[in-house]
Structure formats: structure tokens, C-alpha cells
Amino acid sequence: MTLSGRVALVTGASQGIGRACALRLAQSGATLAVAARSQEKLQELVSQIEASGGKAAAFALDVGEEEQVKSAFKAVIAQFGKIDILVNNAGITRDQLVMRMKRADWDSVLNTNLTSAYLCTQQAISSMLKQRWGRIINVTSIFGQMGQAGQANYAASKAGLIGLTMAIAREVASRNITCNAVAPGFIETAMTSGLSEDLKQSALKMIPLGRVGSTEEVAGAVAFLTSDEASYITGHVLNVNGGMLMG
């Protein structure tokens, strides 16, 4: 599998799944535009990619701010000439029972996790339409499929990403652009590392494979969906959850 000549933009690339995706796509030959709020972490990622012989550039971006999204995407296209692959990975949590959840926390999570994917896709899609080739990958979550107590905002945002994925897939399929989602289950990230040991053990009991997944395993699924081997797959949700949710 080679992505030589392709330009990929990954949001939320400074850590976790986004960082793993950027590294994996770079290993496959893509030029990387990595975006997140932490410029320092992005520069470290760019240095790592370049040290391995790849090409990358960092773009400071808060995906919740529409004008920043527009400016960043213009900068990427100005530097690299196009965007072939978009990985909408940026996400946050603001957990609370729905009866106690503040409107600001609802809005913040929906804006960062869902609205940002619409904004980023809108900015990238013209480049893909011109070249009649594109890959859009939305990183959703198992909790967007099965819900989770205390995460009504997060679950709603991730469920919304699945609907967005299918709608976009139908809109752009005639131009040889695919749009798919990857739904991670329990993955070892900074977001899950802060959970209590009791909660982690309870989660493990629900996973048939009996272990937590890695960010590299999620990145492998993303890389597959960007490749020519997945050219006949669109509007699909690829589960990476160790069997925690089937069907």
C-alpha cells in the first residue's frame, strides 16, 4: 500500500489516535499536514516524520473556530497544492449526567467533535472534486453506536458523525471520493488513561479479545480506508473495538 504523491490532513494530530494516524500515513508515503491547538507537540511530530524521511508541516488550528478552519485549509493548499485525504479526528469530552450537564459543555463537545468535521470537509472537498479523487475518514466512537451514561454530548456528537459520513458518501461518490468512519472502542489514550482501575477492569470484561486496543491499530484501519485497496468501500463504519460491539 502506497500513498506516494498524496497529501493528507489530520486534525487532532498532536497526540493519541491523531498522532498515530499521521505517522502511519507518512510511513505509507503521504505528505502530512498535521493540525491541532498545540503547536509545540505538532512540531515534535513533524520532526519525527521528517527524521524518518517523510514530509510534513504543522498548522495551529482550533477546529471549533470556523475562521481558523478556513485559514488553515487555505494555508495547506497554498503550501502543498491540494488535499487528497482528510482525517477528521479532533475530539473532546465534557462528561456529566444529562440532568446536570451545562449547555456550554453540550455546545462545546458538539462543536468540536461534529461541527468541525462538517467545516473541515467543506473546506477540503473542492480540492478533491477538482482532482476527482479523495478519501475522507471520520473518527467516531463505539459510544456513538451504543451510547454511554454520563456522555450524552459525546455520544450524540459521535453518532452525528456516522450520519454525516453516510450523507457525504452519497453526495461525492460519483467523483471517486469515498467517505468512511472508524469507530474505536476502548483504546489506550490520554483520554482513557485517567479512568479508574475499576472502570478499566469493567470495560475489559466486555471485550471478547480481553485487552485494550492501541492507537496504532486504529491508525491501521484509517490507513486501509485511505488506500486503493478500499476504493469500493464508502459510507461504511469500520469497528475497531475488540468485539465489544458486534453487528
KOLNULO-786843 format. One record per residue (C-alpha): residue number from 1; residue in one letter; chain; x, y, z. Coordinates in Angstrom, 1 decimal. Layout:
+-----+------+-----+--------+--------+--------+
! seq ! type ! mol !      x !      y !      z !
+-----+------+-----+--------+--------+--------+
! NUM !    A !   A !      X !      Y !      Z !
...
+-----+------+-----+--------+--------+--------+
END
This chain:
+-----+------+-----+--------+--------+--------+
! seq ! type ! mol !      x !      y !      z !
+-----+------+-----+--------+--------+--------+
!   1 !    M !   A !    0.0 !    0.0 !    0.0 !
!   2 !    T !   A !    1.4 !    3.3 !   -1.0 !
!   3 !    L !   A !    0.2 !    6.9 !   -0.7 !
!   4 !    S !   A !    3.1 !    8.4 !   -2.5 !
!   5 !    G !   A !    2.1 !   11.7 !   -4.1 !
!   6 !    R !   A !   -0.9 !   12.1 !   -1.8 !
!   7 !    V !   A !   -1.4 !   15.0 !    0.7 !
!   8 !    A !   A !   -3.2 !   14.1 !    3.9 !
!   9 !    L !   A !   -4.5 !   16.5 !    6.6 !
!  10 !    V !   A !   -5.1 !   15.1 !   10.1 !
!  11 !    T !   A !   -6.9 !   17.1 !   12.7 !
!  12 !    G !   A !   -6.3 !   16.5 !   16.4 !
!  13 !    A !   A !   -2.8 !   15.2 !   15.4 !
!  14 !    S !   A !   -0.8 !   16.3 !   18.4 !
!  15 !    Q !   A !   -1.5 !   13.2 !   20.4 !
!  16 !    G !   A !   -3.3 !    9.8 !   20.6 !
!  17 !    I !   A !   -5.1 !    8.5 !   17.6 !
!  18 !    G !   A !   -4.5 !   11.5 !   15.5 !
!  19 !    R !   A !   -0.7 !   11.3 !   16.0 !
!  20 !    A !   A !   -0.7 !    7.6 !   15.3 !
!  21 !    C !   A !   -2.7 !    8.2 !   12.1 !
!  22 !    A !   A !   -0.3 !   10.9 !   10.9 !
!  23 !    L !   A !    2.7 !    8.6 !   11.5 !
!  24 !    R !   A !    1.1 !    5.7 !    9.7 !
!  25 !    L !   A !    0.1 !    7.7 !    6.7 !
!  26 !    A !   A !    3.6 !    9.2 !    6.5 !
!  27 !    Q !   A !    5.0 !    5.7 !    6.6 !
!  28 !    S !   A !    2.8 !    4.9 !    3.6 !
!  29 !    G !   A !    4.3 !    7.8 !    1.6 !
!  30 !    A !   A !    1.8 !   10.6 !    2.1 !
!  31 !    T !   A !    2.8 !   14.2 !    2.7 !
!  32 !    L !   A !    1.3 !   15.2 !    6.0 !
!  33 !    A !   A !   -0.4 !   18.4 !    7.1 !
!  34 !    V !   A !   -0.9 !   18.0 !   10.9 !
!  35 !    A !   A !   -3.3 !   20.3 !   12.7 !
!  36 !    A !   A !   -4.1 !   20.8 !   16.4 !
!  37 !    R !   A !   -4.0 !   23.6 !   19.0 !
!  38 !    S !   A !   -0.6 !   22.6 !   20.4 !
!  39 !    Q !   A !    2.0 !   23.9 !   18.1 !
!  40 !    E !   A !    4.8 !   22.5 !   20.2 !
!  41 !    K !   A !    3.5 !   19.0 !   20.0 !
!  42 !    L !   A !    2.9 !   19.3 !   16.3 !
!  43 !    Q !   A !    6.4 !   20.4 !   15.7 !
!  44 !    E !   A !    7.7 !   17.4 !   17.6 !
!  45 !    L !   A !    5.5 !   15.2 !   15.3 !
!  46 !    V !   A !    6.8 !   17.0 !   12.2 !
!  47 !    S !   A !   10.4 !   16.4 !   13.3 !
!  48 !    Q !   A !    9.7 !   12.7 !   13.9 !
!  49 !    I !   A !    8.2 !   12.3 !   10.4 !
!  50 !    E !   A !   11.0 !   14.2 !    8.7 !
!  51 !    A !   A !   13.6 !   12.2 !   10.6 !
!  52 !    S !   A !   12.1 !    9.1 !    9.0 !
!  53 !    G !   A !   12.4 !   10.6 !    5.6 !
!  54 !    G !   A !    8.9 !   11.9 !    5.3 !
!  55 !    K !   A !    7.5 !   15.3 !    4.5 !
!  56 !    A !   A !    5.2 !   17.2 !    6.9 !
!  57 !    A !   A !    4.1 !   20.6 !    8.1 !
!  58 !    A !   A !    2.3 !   21.8 !   11.2 !
!  59 !    F !   A !   -0.8 !   24.1 !   11.2 !
!  60 !    A !   A !   -2.0 !   25.5 !   14.5 !
!  61 !    L !   A !   -5.8 !   25.1 !   14.5 !
!  62 !    D !   A !   -8.8 !   25.2 !   16.8 !
!  63 !    V !   A !  -11.3 !   23.2 !   14.8 !
!  64 !    G !   A !  -14.1 !   24.8 !   16.8 !
!  65 !    E !   A !  -13.4 !   28.2 !   15.2 !
!  66 !    E !   A !  -14.7 !   28.5 !   11.7 !
!  67 !    E !   A !  -12.4 !   31.3 !   10.5 !
!  68 !    Q !   A !   -9.4 !   29.3 !   11.8 !
!  69 !    V !   A !  -10.5 !   26.3 !    9.8 !
!  70 !    K !   A !  -10.8 !   28.3 !    6.6 !
!  71 !    S !   A !   -7.4 !   30.0 !    7.1 !
!  72 !    A !   A !   -5.7 !   26.7 !    7.9 !
!  73 !    F !   A !   -7.0 !   24.9 !    4.9 !
!  74 !    K !   A !   -6.1 !   27.7 !    2.6 !
!  75 !    A !   A !   -2.6 !   27.6 !    4.0 !
!  76 !    V !   A !   -2.3 !   23.8 !    3.5 !
!  77 !    I !   A !   -3.5 !   24.1 !   -0.1 !
!  78 !    A !   A !   -1.1 !   27.1 !   -0.7 !
!  79 !    Q !   A !    1.8 !   25.1 !    0.6 !
!  80 !    F !   A !    1.1 !   21.6 !   -0.9 !
!  81 !    G !   A !   -1.2 !   22.4 !   -3.8 !
!  82 !    K !   A !   -4.1 !   20.1 !   -2.8 !
!  83 !    I !   A !   -5.7 !   17.9 !   -0.1 !
!  84 !    D !   A !   -6.3 !   14.3 !   -1.1 !
!  85 !    I !   A !   -7.0 !   12.8 !    2.3 !
!  86 !    L !   A !   -8.8 !   14.3 !    5.3 !
!  87 !    V !   A !   -8.9 !   12.6 !    8.7 !
!  88 !    N !   A !  -11.4 !   14.3 !   11.0 !
!  89 !    N !   A !  -10.1 !   13.1 !   14.3 !
!  90 !    A !   A !  -10.3 !   16.2 !   16.7 !
!  91 !    G !   A !  -12.4 !   15.5 !   19.7 !
!  92 !    I !   A !  -13.0 !   16.4 !   23.4 !
!  93 !    T !   A !  -15.2 !   15.2 !   26.3 !
!  94 !    R !   A !  -17.1 !   17.1 !   28.9 !
!  95 !    D !   A !  -18.7 !   14.3 !   30.9 !
!  96 !    Q !   A !  -21.7 !   14.8 !   33.1 !
!  97 !    L !   A !  -25.2 !   13.2 !   33.6 !
!  98 !    V !   A !  -27.6 !   14.9 !   31.2 !
!  99 !    M !   A !  -29.7 !   16.3 !   34.0 !
! 100 !    R !   A !  -26.7 !   18.2 !   35.3 !
! 101 !    M !   A !  -25.0 !   18.9 !   32.0 !
! 102 !    K !   A !  -24.3 !   22.6 !   31.3 !
! 103 !    R !   A !  -25.4 !   23.9 !   28.0 !
! 104 !    A !   A !  -21.9 !   25.2 !   27.4 !
! 105 !    D !   A !  -20.5 !   21.7 !   27.8 !
! 106 !    W !   A !  -23.0 !   20.3 !   25.3 !
! 107 !    D !   A !  -22.3 !   23.0 !   22.8 !
! 108 !    S !   A !  -18.5 !   22.7 !   23.2 !
! 109 !    V !   A !  -18.5 !   19.0 !   22.5 !
! 110 !    L !   A !  -20.9 !   19.1 !   19.6 !
! 111 !    N !   A !  -19.0 !   22.0 !   18.1 !
! 112 !    T !   A !  -15.5 !   20.4 !   18.4 !
! 113 !    N !   A !  -16.5 !   16.8 !   17.6 !
! 114 !    L !   A !  -19.2 !   17.2 !   15.0 !
! 115 !    T !   A !  -19.5 !   20.7 !   13.5 !
! 116 !    S !   A !  -15.7 !   20.8 !   13.0 !
! 117 !    A !   A !  -15.9 !   17.7 !   10.7 !
! 118 !    Y !   A !  -18.5 !   19.5 !    8.6 !
! 119 !    L !   A !  -16.4 !   22.6 !    8.4 !
! 120 !    C !   A !  -13.2 !   20.7 !    7.6 !
! 121 !    T !   A !  -14.9 !   18.6 !    5.0 !
! 122 !    Q !   A !  -16.4 !   21.6 !    3.4 !
! 123 !    Q !   A !  -13.0 !   23.2 !    3.0 !
! 124 !    A !   A !  -11.3 !   20.1 !    1.7 !
! 125 !    I !   A !  -13.9 !   18.8 !   -0.7 !
! 126 !    S !   A !  -13.3 !   21.4 !   -3.5 !
! 127 !    S !   A !   -9.8 !   20.2 !   -3.9 !
! 128 !    M !   A !  -10.9 !   16.6 !   -4.0 !
! 129 !    L !   A !  -13.7 !   17.3 !   -6.6 !
! 130 !    K !   A !  -11.2 !   19.0 !   -8.9 !
! 131 !    Q !   A !   -8.9 !   16.0 !   -9.0 !
! 132 !    R !   A !  -11.8 !   13.5 !   -8.9 !
! 133 !    W !   A !  -10.1 !   11.6 !   -6.1 !
! 134 !    G !   A !  -10.4 !   11.9 !   -2.3 !
! 135 !    R !   A !  -10.6 !   10.0 !    1.0 !
! 136 !    I !   A !  -12.5 !   11.4 !    4.0 !
! 137 !    I !   A !  -12.2 !    9.5 !    7.3 !
! 138 !    N !   A !  -14.3 !   10.5 !   10.3 !
! 139 !    V !   A !  -13.1 !    9.1 !   13.7 !
! 140 !    T !   A !  -16.3 !    8.3 !   15.6 !
! 141 !    S !   A !  -16.6 !    6.1 !   18.6 !
! 142 !    I !   A !  -18.3 !    2.9 !   19.9 !
! 143 !    F !   A !  -20.3 !    5.2 !   22.2 !
! 144 !    G !   A !  -21.8 !    6.9 !   19.2 !
! 145 !    Q !   A !  -23.2 !    3.4 !   18.4 !
! 146 !    M !   A !  -24.3 !    2.2 !   21.8 !
! 147 !    G !   A !  -24.4 !    5.3 !   24.0 !
! 148 !    Q !   A !  -22.8 !    5.8 !   27.3 !
! 149 !    A !   A !  -24.1 !    7.1 !   30.6 !
! 150 !    G !   A !  -22.7 !   10.5 !   31.5 !
! 151 !    Q !   A !  -21.6 !   11.2 !   27.9 !
! 152 !    A !   A !  -24.8 !   12.3 !   26.2 !
! 153 !    N !   A !  -23.0 !   15.1 !   24.5 !
! 154 !    Y !   A !  -20.1 !   12.9 !   23.4 !
! 155 !    A !   A !  -22.3 !   10.1 !   22.2 !
! 156 !    A !   A !  -24.6 !   12.4 !   20.3 !
! 157 !    S !   A !  -21.6 !   14.0 !   18.6 !
! 158 !    K !   A !  -20.1 !   10.7 !   17.6 !
! 159 !    A !   A !  -23.5 !    9.3 !   16.4 !
! 160 !    G !   A !  -23.9 !   12.5 !   14.3 !
! 161 !    L !   A !  -20.5 !   11.8 !   12.7 !
! 162 !    I !   A !  -21.9 !    8.5 !   11.4 !
! 163 !    G !   A !  -24.9 !   10.2 !    9.8 !
! 164 !    L !   A !  -22.6 !   12.8 !    8.4 !
! 165 !    T !   A !  -20.3 !   10.2 !    6.9 !
! 166 !    M !   A !  -23.2 !    8.4 !    5.1 !
! 167 !    A !   A !  -24.6 !   11.7 !    3.8 !
! 168 !    I !   A !  -21.3 !   12.9 !    2.4 !
! 169 !    A !   A !  -20.5 !    9.4 !    0.9 !
! 170 !    R !   A !  -23.7 !    9.7 !   -1.2 !
! 171 !    E !   A !  -23.0 !   13.3 !   -2.2 !
! 172 !    V !   A !  -19.5 !   12.7 !   -3.6 !
! 173 !    A !   A !  -19.3 !    9.1 !   -4.7 !
! 174 !    S !   A !  -19.8 !   10.0 !   -8.4 !
! 175 !    R !   A !  -16.5 !   11.9 !   -8.2 !
! 176 !    N !   A !  -14.4 !    9.0 !   -7.0 !
! 177 !    I !   A !  -14.4 !   10.3 !   -3.4 !
! 178 !    T !   A !  -15.1 !    8.0 !   -0.5 !
! 179 !    C !   A !  -16.2 !    8.9 !    3.0 !
! 180 !    N !   A !  -16.0 !    6.4 !    5.8 !
! 181 !    A !   A !  -15.8 !    6.3 !    9.6 !
! 182 !    V !   A !  -13.7 !    4.4 !   12.0 !
! 183 !    A !   A !  -15.3 !    3.6 !   15.4 !
! 184 !    P !   A !  -12.7 !    2.8 !   18.1 !
! 185 !    G !   A !  -13.7 !    1.0 !   21.2 !
! 186 !    F !   A !  -11.6 !    1.1 !   24.4 !
! 187 !    I !   A !   -8.3 !    2.4 !   23.2 !
! 188 !    E !   A !   -5.2 !    3.3 !   25.4 !
! 189 !    T !   A !   -5.0 !    7.1 !   25.0 !
! 190 !    A !   A !   -4.7 !   10.1 !   27.2 !
! 191 !    M !   A !   -8.5 !   10.3 !   27.3 !
! 192 !    T !   A !   -8.8 !    6.8 !   28.8 !
! 193 !    S !   A !   -5.6 !    6.8 !   31.0 !
! 194 !    G !   A !   -7.3 !    8.9 !   33.6 !
! 195 !    L !   A !  -10.1 !    6.4 !   34.2 !
! 196 !    S !   A !  -10.2 !    4.5 !   37.5 !
! 197 !    E !   A !   -8.8 !    1.0 !   37.6 !
! 198 !    D !   A !  -12.3 !   -0.4 !   38.5 !
! 199 !    L !   A !  -13.8 !    1.2 !   35.4 !
! 200 !    K !   A !  -11.0 !   -0.2 !   33.2 !
! 201 !    Q !   A !  -11.5 !   -3.7 !   34.6 !
! 202 !    S !   A !  -15.2 !   -3.5 !   34.0 !
! 203 !    A !   A !  -14.6 !   -2.4 !   30.4 !
! 204 !    L !   A !  -12.2 !   -5.3 !   29.8 !
! 205 !    K !   A !  -14.9 !   -7.8 !   30.8 !
! 206 !    M !   A !  -17.0 !   -6.5 !   27.9 !
! 207 !    I !   A !  -14.3 !   -7.0 !   25.3 !
! 208 !    P !   A !  -14.1 !  -10.5 !   23.8 !
! 209 !    L !   A !  -10.4 !  -10.1 !   22.9 !
! 210 !    G !   A !   -9.7 !   -9.3 !   26.5 !
! 211 !    R !   A !   -7.5 !   -6.3 !   26.1 !
! 212 !    V !   A !   -7.4 !   -2.6 !   25.4 !
! 213 !    G !   A !   -6.7 !   -1.5 !   21.8 !
! 214 !    S !   A !   -3.8 !    0.6 !   20.7 !
! 215 !    T !   A !   -3.8 !    3.9 !   18.7 !
! 216 !    E !   A !   -1.6 !    2.1 !   16.1 !
! 217 !    E !   A !   -4.4 !   -0.4 !   15.5 !
! 218 !    V !   A !   -6.9 !    2.4 !   14.9 !
! 219 !    A !   A !   -4.4 !    4.1 !   12.6 !
! 220 !    G !   A !   -4.1 !    0.9 !   10.6 !
! 221 !    A !   A !   -7.8 !    0.9 !    9.9 !
! 222 !    V !   A !   -7.7 !    4.6 !    8.9 !
! 223 !    A !   A !   -4.7 !    3.9 !    6.6 !
! 224 !    F !   A !   -6.6 !    1.0 !    4.9 !
! 225 !    L !   A !   -9.6 !    3.2 !    4.2 !
! 226 !    T !   A !   -7.4 !    5.8 !    2.5 !
! 227 !    S !   A !   -5.8 !    3.2 !    0.2 !
! 228 !    D !   A !   -6.7 !    2.0 !   -3.2 !
! 229 !    E !   A !   -7.5 !   -1.4 !   -1.6 !
! 230 !    A !   A !  -10.5 !    0.3 !   -0.1 !
! 231 !    S !   A !  -11.7 !    2.1 !   -3.3 !
! 232 !    Y !   A !  -15.0 !    0.2 !   -3.3 !
! 233 !    I !   A !  -15.9 !    1.0 !    0.3 !
! 234 !    T !   A !  -17.8 !    4.1 !    1.1 !
! 235 !    G !   A !  -20.4 !    5.1 !    3.7 !
! 236 !    H !   A !  -19.1 !    2.4 !    6.0 !
! 237 !    V !   A !  -18.4 !    2.4 !    9.7 !
! 238 !    L !   A !  -15.3 !    0.2 !   10.5 !
! 239 !    N !   A !  -15.4 !   -1.0 !   14.1 !
! 240 !    V !   A !  -12.0 !   -1.3 !   15.9 !
! 241 !    N !   A !  -13.3 !   -2.5 !   19.3 !
! 242 !    G !   A !  -12.0 !   -6.0 !   20.0 !
! 243 !    G !   A !  -15.6 !   -7.3 !   19.6 !
! 244 !    M !   A !  -17.1 !   -5.1 !   22.3 !
! 245 !    L !   A !  -19.9 !   -4.3 !   19.9 !
! 246 !    M !   A !  -20.8 !   -6.6 !   17.0 !
! 247 !    G !   A !  -23.4 !   -6.4 !   14.2 !
+-----+------+-----+--------+--------+--------+
END
